[in-house]
Amino acid sequence: MRDNIEERACELANYIIENSSTVRATAKKFGISKSTVHKDLTERLCYTNRPLYLQVKELLEYNKAQRHIRGGIATRRKYKGE
């Protein structure tokens, strides 16, 4: 996976868009760190594939906006024993 960073960034972006995935889930799927996924998508992709970057940026912003809601649901499940 280390051979070509630009290809990896495009592959990660396509995966996130197709599956509406989060950075954490994508990192787990590809076996790399969340930091690497985030850096590839926010910094490297904008220079190699601008239209793809704009699509991913929109999805990442949506995930960030929903993050507190998902966290609250997870906490609720934890303490209710679900």
C-alpha positions as CSV (number, residue, x, y, z in Angstrom):
1,M,0.0,0.0,0.0
2,R,3.0,2.3,0.4
3,D,4.0,2.3,-3.3
4,N,2.0,5.2,-4.6
5,I,0.5,7.7,-2.1
6,E,-1.7,9.4,-4.7
7,E,-3.3,6.1,-5.7
8,R,-3.8,5.2,-2.1
9,A,-5.5,8.6,-1.5
10,C,-7.9,8.0,-4.5
11,E,-8.6,4.4,-3.4
12,L,-9.4,5.6,0.2
13,A,-11.6,8.4,-1.2
14,N,-13.6,6.0,-3.5
15,Y,-14.1,3.6,-0.6
16,I,-15.4,6.4,1.7
17,I,-17.8,7.7,-0.9
18,E,-19.1,4.3,-2.0
19,N,-19.7,3.1,1.5
20,S,-20.4,6.4,3.3
21,S,-17.7,5.2,5.7
22,T,-16.0,7.1,8.5
23,V,-12.3,7.7,8.7
24,R,-12.0,5.2,11.6
25,A,-13.8,2.4,9.6
26,T,-11.8,3.1,6.5
27,A,-8.5,3.0,8.5
28,K,-9.5,-0.4,9.9
29,K,-10.5,-1.7,6.5
30,F,-7.2,-0.8,4.9
31,G,-5.0,-1.5,7.9
32,I,-3.5,2.0,8.3
33,S,-3.8,4.7,10.9
34,K,-6.6,7.2,11.1
35,S,-4.0,9.9,10.8
36,T,-2.8,8.6,7.5
37,V,-6.4,8.3,6.1
38,H,-7.2,11.8,7.3
39,K,-3.9,13.3,5.9
40,D,-4.4,11.5,2.5
41,L,-8.0,12.7,2.2
42,T,-7.6,16.3,3.4
43,E,-4.1,17.3,2.2
44,R,-2.8,14.9,-0.5
45,L,-6.0,14.3,-2.5
46,C,-6.7,18.0,-3.2
47,Y,-3.6,18.2,-5.3
48,T,-4.1,15.0,-7.3
49,N,-7.9,14.8,-7.8
50,R,-9.8,18.0,-7.0
51,P,-13.4,16.8,-7.9
52,L,-12.9,13.6,-5.8
53,Y,-11.5,15.7,-2.9
54,L,-14.6,18.0,-2.9
55,Q,-16.9,14.9,-2.7
56,V,-14.9,13.5,0.2
57,K,-14.7,16.8,1.9
58,E,-18.5,17.1,1.9
59,L,-18.8,13.6,3.4
60,L,-16.2,14.2,6.1
61,E,-17.9,17.5,7.1
62,Y,-21.2,15.6,7.4
63,N,-19.5,12.9,9.5
64,K,-18.0,15.5,11.8
65,A,-21.4,17.2,12.3
66,Q,-23.0,13.8,13.2
67,R,-20.1,12.6,15.4
68,H,-21.5,13.9,18.7
69,I,-24.9,12.3,18.0
70,R,-23.3,8.9,17.3
71,G,-21.2,9.3,20.5
72,G,-24.3,9.9,22.5
73,I,-26.0,6.9,21.1
74,A,-23.0,4.7,21.9
75,T,-22.9,6.0,25.5
76,R,-26.6,5.4,25.9
77,R,-26.2,1.8,24.7
78,K,-23.3,1.3,27.0
79,Y,-25.2,2.3,30.1
80,K,-28.5,0.7,29.2
81,G,-26.8,-2.6,28.6
82,E,-27.7,-3.0,24.9
